[in-house]
């Protein structure tokens, strides 16, 4: 087997960590039938992204606060609408 070289961004690493815990829970609970591991891994990644997206929508990060300092806070809670924020 050849060695894979990965260079994940911090957000990708966070989603990978969450997805691995979700997948491990499915494995431990016996929900992953033999031969369907890839499907359950994909499901775990989708669920981890869904959780990360919900957390991003609910929490103002330190970087978001710092980037908005000195700017007019147009909306009452100081959030940039999700559609206009950079992801990555």
MIVO-357106 format. One line per 4 residues: for each residue x, y, z of C-alpha. Coordinates in steps of 0.2 Angstrom, whole numbers, plus 2048, in hexadecimal, padded with zeros to 3 digits. Layout:
BEGIN
X/Y/Z  ... $
REM end
This chain:
BEGIN
800/800/800  807/811/7FB  808/81F/808  7FB/82D/807 $
801/83F/809  7F4/84A/810  7F4/85C/815  7E3/861/81C $
7DE/872/821  7D8/875/833  7C6/874/82F  7C9/864/825 $
7D2/85D/834  7C4/861/83F  7B7/859/834  7C2/84A/832 $
7C3/848/845  7B1/84A/847  7AD/83E/839  7B9/831/840 $
7B0/831/851  79F/830/848  7A5/821/83E  7AC/819/84D $
79C/81A/856  793/812/847  7A0/804/848  79F/801/85A $
78C/801/85A  78D/7F3/84C  784/7FE/83F  791/7FC/831 $
78E/7EC/828  79D/7E3/820  7A1/7EB/80F  798/7FB/811 $
7A6/804/81B  7A8/811/80D  796/816/80D  796/818/820 $
7A6/822/81F  79E/82E/813  78F/82F/81E  79A/834/82D $
7A3/841/823  792/849/81D  78C/849/82F  79C/851/836 $
79A/85E/828  788/861/82D  78D/863/840  79C/86F/83B $
790/879/831  783/87B/83F  791/87F/84B  798/88D/83F $
786/894/83D  784/894/850  795/89B/856  79E/8AB/853 $
7B1/8A6/853  7BF/8B1/859  7C5/8B4/848  7B4/8BA/842 $
7B3/8C6/851  7C4/8CD/84D  7C1/8CF/83B  7B1/8D9/83F $
7B9/8E5/84B  7B8/8F7/846  7AB/8F2/839  799/8F7/83A $
78F/8E8/841  780/8E8/835  776/8DA/83D  772/8DA/84F $
77D/8CB/854  78C/8D0/849  78B/8C0/83E  791/8C0/82C $
784/8B6/822  78A/8A4/81F  789/8A7/80C  795/8B5/80C $
7A2/8AD/818  7B2/8A4/811  7B2/892/815  7C2/888/816 $
REM end
